[in-house]
Structures are given as structure tokens and as C-alpha cells.
Amino acid sequence: MKESEEARLGKTRDQRCSGAKKLANKAALWYVPCSLQNVDKITEVPPIKYASAEQEEEGRKRYEAQKVERLETKARVEEAIPPPPNPEDAPKERYTVGFSQSSLIHLVGPSDCTLDDFVYGGVTMKLMDEVAGIVAARHCNTNIVTASVDAINFHRKIKKGCVVTVTGRLTFVSNRSMEIEVLVDADPLVEKEKGKYRAVSAFFTFISLDKENKPLNVPPLKIEGEEEQRRFEEGKARYLQSKAKRLAEKERQQ
């Protein structure tokens, strides 16, 4: 079965003074085709003609890489995440994971959904970005901006009438960036027998900015316990891997 189809997107930003354009962001999106008669049935992707063998090989490598990432994520997708502490019980000490952890609860309505009553991916991503932004702002208490999103994995579909809980927590902090894990749990209001389940997960990276929108140093994260230390080390590995990938891409473009 052909599992997914890739769409590579790039957004440019006009420089109005000079008339030049600058790349603002880019992404590789993976879609799975569903039957029009039965949305739970995955259909095959029609083959395409590639411009060159090199283009096909590059796409295949991206596909294999994201497939491995999905399998790694699946192993921990059901990990329980505790609710954020009440303000009265919040840690007195700043810069801990518990201090900035945040949640958002949203009832999925008709405007959030496709004609088949399943939530648009963009709606879910917006909620996740908002929660990640709150976590980042609480940690550094400055202006913040999304720098990147690492592999948003849609594990299960979310249907109209579900109550979704979007929770974010810091996992890793470098000198200039913050990695925030965001998890989305769905709880059906009508079909209660199905129970609550993990629907989406992703890692967002934010940076701190001053009043002139220049990058600021991020306060170090205070680790409490072995579990937080494990997540911190995993986040550090992702950070170093992403940094190496950016440097390699920059060298190719020169």
C-alpha cells in the first residue's frame, strides 16, 4: 500500500523597498488519500512522472526518513501527560517544566471540520501552535516566535463533537531556542465507549525576541527528575541533528 503523498511548499515574503523576494518558510507535507465512499479506507496514490531520477531519489529519502520518525513516535504516543498544575499549586521556582506547562481545551464544532465531520489538520496545528507559544512565553517572559515544527504526526482522526485537550511542555532549551512537545488528546462526547485517545503529537521550536525583534538568550531549563532529564537528552539530540541538517543545506546552497 502506498501510504502517503508529499507536497513541498515554500512561502516567499516581498521586500517592498527593494522589490526582492525572500524565502520566509518551507515545509514537506505528507497526505494520505481516503475513499470518498468510506473515509476509513486508504486508497492507492496514482504514480507521478518525476522531472529527473535525482528528484525521485530525494523524495524517496524524505519519505523513508519521515516513516522512521513516525515509527519512533508511535512507540511513545500513548505516554500519559499530567494536567498543568493549578495556579495555587504551581511551582514557586521559575524555569521548571511544570511552571510553563499549559493546556487548552476545545470542543470540535462544524466549522472545524471537513464534509465528513473530521477536523481539518490546519485547525489542530493552529491550536498546537497557540499552546506552544504560551509555554514559550511563560518560560522566558518575552516576545516569542515559532522557528520550526518538527514532524506533526496525526495518529488518529478527530471527529466533530470531540473535546480535544492540547497540552504543551518544555523538553529542551538551548542558548537561543526552546523545544516544546505538544500532545493532542481527543475525548468523544457522544461515543463515550471509545474513550480518550492520543490523536496528534509534535515538537515546536520557539525563539525569544527583544523589542526590536532580535534574538535573545533563553533562560536555562531547570530539570527535575529522571523523566525530564531523559526528555531533555532526547531533545538535545534532535536539536543537534537539526542544526547539522541546516548547516549541510546551507553549504549546498553556497
N, C-alpha and C positions, 0 to 999 in steps of 0.2 A: 504494500500500500504506500502510495506517495503521500507523505504526511503533511507537507507544507509548501507554501509558495512564498518566495521572497519578493519584497518591493523595497528598493533602495530610494530613500528620499533625501533631498537636500534643500535647505531654505537659504535664500540669499537676502542680504539687507542692503538697501540703497544707501550710498554715501552722498547725500544731497548736495553737499558743497562741491565735491569733485566729480560727481556723476558716475563714480566707480561703484562696483558691487563687491560685497564681502560675504563669504560663507558664514552664516550665523549658526547653523546646526545641521546635523545629518544623522540618519539612522537606517538600520536594516530591519524591516518589519516582516514577520512571518505570519501567513494566514493559512487556515485550514478550510477547504471547501466543504459545505454541508449540502445535503439533498434538499431541494425546495419542498419535497413532499414529507420529509422526515428530517428535522434538524439534528437529530441524534446520530444520523448516518453520515459517515465521512465518505466523500466521493473522491475519485482519482483526479489528479491535476493534469490537464492536457499538456503535452510536450510543447516546448518552445524552440525556436531556432536562435542559437546564440550567434553573436557577431563574430566570435572567434573561439577557438579551443581554450585560450587563456582565460577568457571571460567565464566560460563554463566551469573551468577548474577552480577559479577564485570563488564562484558561487557555491560549488560543492564543498570547498574547505570551510566556508562560513556556515553552511548547513551542518556539517559534521561537528563543528565547534559548538554551535548552539544546542545540538542534540545532546552532547555530553553534559553541557550546563544544565539542561532540563533534567537529565537523569540524576545529577548530583543534587539538584534542588528537591527532587521527588523524595529522596531519602530522608529529608528533614522537614517536609512540608507540613506534617501533622503536629509538629512541635507546638506545645501549648505556650501561649504568651499571657502572662498575668495582666489584669487590667491596670491602668495607671493609678497611682495612689491618690487618695482624696487630698485636697489642699491641706487639711488639718494634719494628715499623716505624712505629708511629703517630707523627704529628707531635708534637714536643715542645711546640709552642706551642698553647695552648688557643684556643677560639673560632673555629677554622677549620672549613670544611665537612668536611674529612677526619677531623678529631678526633672529631666526633659521629656521623658516618655509621654506620649499623647495619643488620644483616641478620638475618633469621630464616628458617630452613629447616623446612618442614613437609611430611610425607607425608600426602596426602589419603586418608583411610580411609572406611569405610562410614558412620560416624556423622556425617561432614561433608557427606553427600550426600543428594540427593533420591532418589525411587524410580527415576529414570532415570540414577542414578550421576553426576550433575553437582553440583558444590559449591554449597551454599547461599550466597547473597550475603552473608548476615549473618556466616557463618564467615569469609569473606575480609575483610570490613570489620573484624572483631574483631582479626584478625592485623595488619592495616594500622594500626589504632589503637594496638596494643601497640608496634609498631616506631617509629611516630611519637613516642610517649610516651618511648621510650628515647632517641631523638635529642634531644628537647627537654630531658630531664633531664640528659643528658651535657653539653649546651651551657651550661645555667645552674646546674646542681648545686643545684636547689631542688625544692620540690613543684611539680608542673605539673598542668594540667587542659586537656582538649580544649575549645576555644572554638567552633570551627566546622569543617565539612568542605565543601570546595568541589568539587562535581561528581565523585563517584566514577564513572568510566567503565569499564564492563565490556566490553572489546573482543572477547574470545573466551571461550568456555566452558572450564571446567576440569573434567576428568573424574577419577573415582576412580582411584587408582594413580599420579597425577602427583606429582612433587616440586615444591613451589612455593617460590620464593625471594622473600621480601618485603624490599625494601631501601628505606630512608628516608634522605634528605639534606636539610639546610637549604638553602633557596633565598633567603629574605628574612627580615630581622629589623627590627622597628620598636622603639620605646621600650618597648612593653608586650606585644608578641606575636612569635611565631615561625611562619613558614610552612615546612612540611616537605613535600617531594614524596615520595610513596610509590609504588613501582612493584612490580608482582607479575609474576614470570616463571614459567611452568609448563614442566616437563620430563617428558614421558611416560616411565614406566619400561618399559612393555610395548611400546607402539608407537613405538619409537625413531626410526623413519624420519620421523616427523612433526617431530622436532626441537624445540628450546626456542623458546618464543614469549612475547611480551608479552600478558598476559591482562587486567590491571586497572591503572589509574592514578588518582591523586587528589592533592589538596593538602589537608593538615590544618593548622589553626591552633591553636597552644597558647599559653597564658599562664603566667607564673611566679607562684607564690604564696608568701607567708611563712607562719610557723607559725600565724597567725590566719586563714589563707586570704584574705589581702588581696593584691591585685596588686602585683607588684614590677617594677622596671625590668629589662629583659633586656640582658645584655651584647651589645655590638655584634658583628656578624659580620665576621671578617677575610677579605676576598676575595683569592683567589689565581688570577690568570689571567683571560683574556678570557671563557672559557666561564662561569665562576662569576659574572663581572660581568654577562653577558647574562641569566642566570637571575635574578640579584638585581634587575635593572631590570624584568624581566617580573613578578616577584613584587611589586615596589613598585607597579606599575600595577594588579595585581589587588587589592592592599591598599587603594589609594585608591578604586578602583571600589566595593569592598565597603563602605568607610566612607561613601561618598556615598549608597549604597543604604540603609544603616542609618539615616542622618540623614533621608533622604526619607521612609522608612517611619515614623520617629518623629514627624515633622511631621504625617503623615496621621492618626496615632492621637490627636493632641492636639486 
